[in-house]
């Protein structure tokens, strides 16, 4: 089994965006998370 599933990658993206943009970003939504046939998500 791989270490990073789509949910874990999505959390990393959100955390990085919040750290990078600080107060300039209010809300991030990731949806349509899939692991098969490849990792995919919409922001």
Secondary structure per residue as TSV (DSSP state, phi and psi in degrees):
chain	resnum	aa	ss	phi	psi
A	1	X	-	360.0	140.5
A	2	X	-	-77.2	151.2
A	3	X	S	-68.8	-43.6
A	4	X	-	-103.0	113.1
A	5	X	-	-92.9	171.3
A	6	X	H	-56.4	-39.5
A	7	X	H	-63.7	-41.2
A	8	X	H	-66.8	-40.8
A	9	X	H	-64.8	-41.6
A	10	X	H	-60.9	-43.2
A	11	X	H	-62.6	-39.2
A	12	X	H	-63.5	-40.7
A	13	X	H	-63.7	-46.0
A	14	X	H	-62.3	-46.0
A	15	X	H	-61.7	-44.1
A	16	X	H	-65.0	-42.3
A	17	X	H	-63.1	-42.3
A	18	X	H	-64.7	-40.2
A	19	X	H	-67.5	-36.8
A	20	X	H	-75.4	-45.3
A	21	X	H	-96.0	-9.0
A	22	X	G	45.5	-116.0
A	23	X	G	-80.8	-8.8
A	24	X	G	-78.8	-6.9
A	25	X	-	-125.6	133.0
A	26	X	-	-103.7	-42.9
A	27	X	-	-149.1	130.9
A	28	X	-	-120.5	131.9
A	29	X	-	-125.5	126.9
A	30	X	-	-109.9	133.8
A	31	X	E	-144.1	171.4
A	32	X	E	58.0	46.1
A	33	X	E	-74.3	129.6
A	34	X	E	-140.0	149.0
A	35	X	-	-105.2	-21.5
A	36	X	S	-122.0	138.1
A	37	X	S	-78.3	-9.0
A	38	X	S	-153.2	165.7
A	39	X	-	-71.8	126.9
A	40	X	E	-149.8	143.7
A	41	X	E	-159.6	157.3
A	42	X	E	-111.3	143.3
A	43	X	-	-108.9	360.0
